[in-house]
């Protein structure tokens, strides 16, 4: 059973359990490495599910890959910095947490919402390894450039902590793949259970973190509301920009949907693992990263629903009411639109519509 869409409810429940256990049991005295261990287990499962051979597929579709990389690694850091300065100029820890959340593209649940929205899931999967590698390499750069004056950054210590948190799970995942001989049965098991295992380890990490940082949580009860507006602005902006880029480059509708969710969804578990290791004495950074998915996942659900609803069903004979051309994915215009009207654009797929007007 895929329970990923219930993630906000599970995270809230884990946080409440952590607060209760922290005040009633010795769990409140847990060291930071316990949280870090659960997050490294999460990354181990994540790395198991990533097929690095898809690098070639991503490089093959240059227009989609270039668009996704430009949105995720050129535009997004600037937007994240502006939102941080605008909303949390006097709160550097929350600003760092917001930046770490927004500059790390998602590597798992965005595929769920791509599928719900009727997007090209295979194309979205092809860019996953590239997103993962680039965010790991560029995150220290973004922190130094955009937040160097906000927090005390020891780059050697930061890079060392990141190397431990990322390299150990990655090495273990590679060893596991070699030990299993990349058997399809093991790959299928990881594909079926990986997301749920990641959610389990994330919730365990949240329980321990909220148990040990309960005092900090009670001192900042309004942080969820404070983060709501900047995150809503971010998701709305990326939704509009991704759709504009896809339409401007004449992507098929399914590819535009994939670009939309690749650009909107964020990788809070990976950023949280790095924050716990690199900033153990600044819990507000980690707290902002835990709160992020509580806002992000409902917004992505709404975006997927809207993306699916905003497509006019195809009226062409033989399409049987499909939402788009079955070959190229381009949405067909309603019958009232005829050639010569400003908004009408025929499908160019020779095997399907042959550029003919609807009807």
FENWOQUI-V340000 format. One line per field, one symbol per residue. ss: DSSP state (H for helix, E for strand, C for the rest). A space follows every 10 residues. Layout:
# FENWOQUI-V340000
ss: ???
This chain:
# FENWOQUI-V340000
ss: CCCHHHHHHH HHHHHHHHHH HHHHCHHHHC CHHHHHHHHH HHHHHHHHHC CHHHHHHHHH CHHHHHHHHH HHHHHHHHHH HHHHHHHHCC CHHHHHHHHH HHCCECCCCH HHHHHHCCCC HHHHHHCHHH HHHHHHHHHH HHHHHHHCCC CCCCHHHHHH HHHHHHHHHH HHHHHHHHHH CCCHHHHHHH HHHHHHHHHH HHHHHHHHHH HHCHHHHHHC CCHHHHHHHH HHHHHHHHHH HHHHHHHHCC CCHHHHHHHH HHHHCECHHH HHHHHHHHCC CCHHHHHHHH HHHHHHHHHH HHHHHHHHHC CCCCCCCCCC CCCCCCCCCC CCCCCCCCCC CCCCCCCCCC CCCCCCCCC
